[in-house]
Amino acid sequence: MKELVIEWKHLDVDGKTCDRCAGTGDEIREFVNRLHEECAAQDVHIKLKEVKLTDKEIPESNRIFINGIPLEEIIPGTTVSQNDCPSCSDLLGSSTCCRTIIHSGIEYETIPRKLIREAVCKIAGCC
């Protein structure tokens, strides 16, 4: 059996996270549930690891790793940026910038399922 670990890092403030991280979390959870079914026939086990970060670790927030490799390194043409995050700012009580992903010229605040799937398929080969 092949194991695939999807690690998702996000800000956690008293059990709450920002809107963009929450959106990424929704995308990952829904995708992982579907992937369990799709990859079971190829004997691939999917594990989702959630890493909760503090306010001092904001640059790592909203980041995904597939078997230890950052998503942005797996998918060609993908870079990392940041912009103002009103939701993080509300949670932390000060103006805060948060991580985004740019792929094919489009900036994503919430990492979409299609990019997560593309990265997983490249690493696992089960899609």
N, C-alpha and C positions, 0 to 999 in steps of 0.2 A: 504494500500500500504506500502510495506517495502522499506526503503531507504538504499542504500549502498553508502558510501562515500569512494572514492579512492583518497588519498592525496599523491601527488608526490612532493617531495622537491628537488630542484636543484639549482646549482650555476647560478647566472645571473649577467653578467658584460655588462652593456650598451646594454641589449637585446640579448646578446650572451651567450651560455652555452658551456661546453666542449663536445667533441665528444661522450663520453660514456653516459653523461646525455641526450644528444640529441637523441641517440639511444634508451635509455629507454623511453624517451618521445614519440618517434615514436611507440614503442611497446605498450605503455599504450593507446595512442589515437586510434590506430587501434583496439586494443582489446575492449576498451570501446564502440566503434561504433558497433562492432559485438554483444557485450553483451547486449546492449540496445534492440536489436531484440530478442535475445535468452531469456532474462529474462522478457520481456514484458508480455508474457503469464502467468507467475507466479506472476504478479503484483509487480515486483521489479523495483524500480527506481534507476538508477545509476547516481551518480554525481561525476565528476572529479574535484578535487580542486588542482590547481597548486600553490606551494609556492616557490617564488623566494628568494634565499639566497644570502648573501653578502660573500665576501672573508673571513670574520671572522667566518662564519658558515660552512666551508668546511666539517667538520666531519658529518654533517647532510645531505650533498648533495648526490643526487642519492639514496634517501630513499623513500620507499613506505609504506603507512599505509592503512589498510582496516578497516574502522569504528574505527579508532584510535589505531589499533593494528599493530605493525610493522610486515611487511611481514616475516621477519626472525623468529619471534615468532610463526607464524601461521603454517609454514611448517617445520615438523620434519627434523632434519639433516641439517639445514641451519644455517650458521654462517656468521658473518661479518668480513671482512678484509679490507686491503687497500694496494695500490701499487702506484708507481709513475705514474702520469697522465701528459704526455707531453702536452695534449690539455689544461688542467687547467693551467699548467706552462706557456704556451704561453699567455693565457688570463690574468694571474695575474702578469707575468713578473718575476717569481721566481719559483724554483723547488717546486712542490706541489704534495702531495699524495692525493688520492681520494678513496672513499669508493667502495668496491666490495662485492659481495655475493658469498659464497661458498656453493654449494649444491651437495651432493653425490660425494665429492672429486673434483668437477669441479669449478674453479673460473670464475665468470662472472663479467665483467666490465660493460656491458650493461645488465640490468635485463631482461631476456627473457620472452616473453609472456606466455610460458608454466608455469613458476613459478608464474606469476601474476594471471593467470587463476586458478591455484591450490589454491592459497590463497583466492581468491574471492569465489571460489566454497565452500571452507570450511566454510567461514563466512556466505555467502548468501544462500547456498543450492539451487541455482536456475540453476545450470549448468547441 
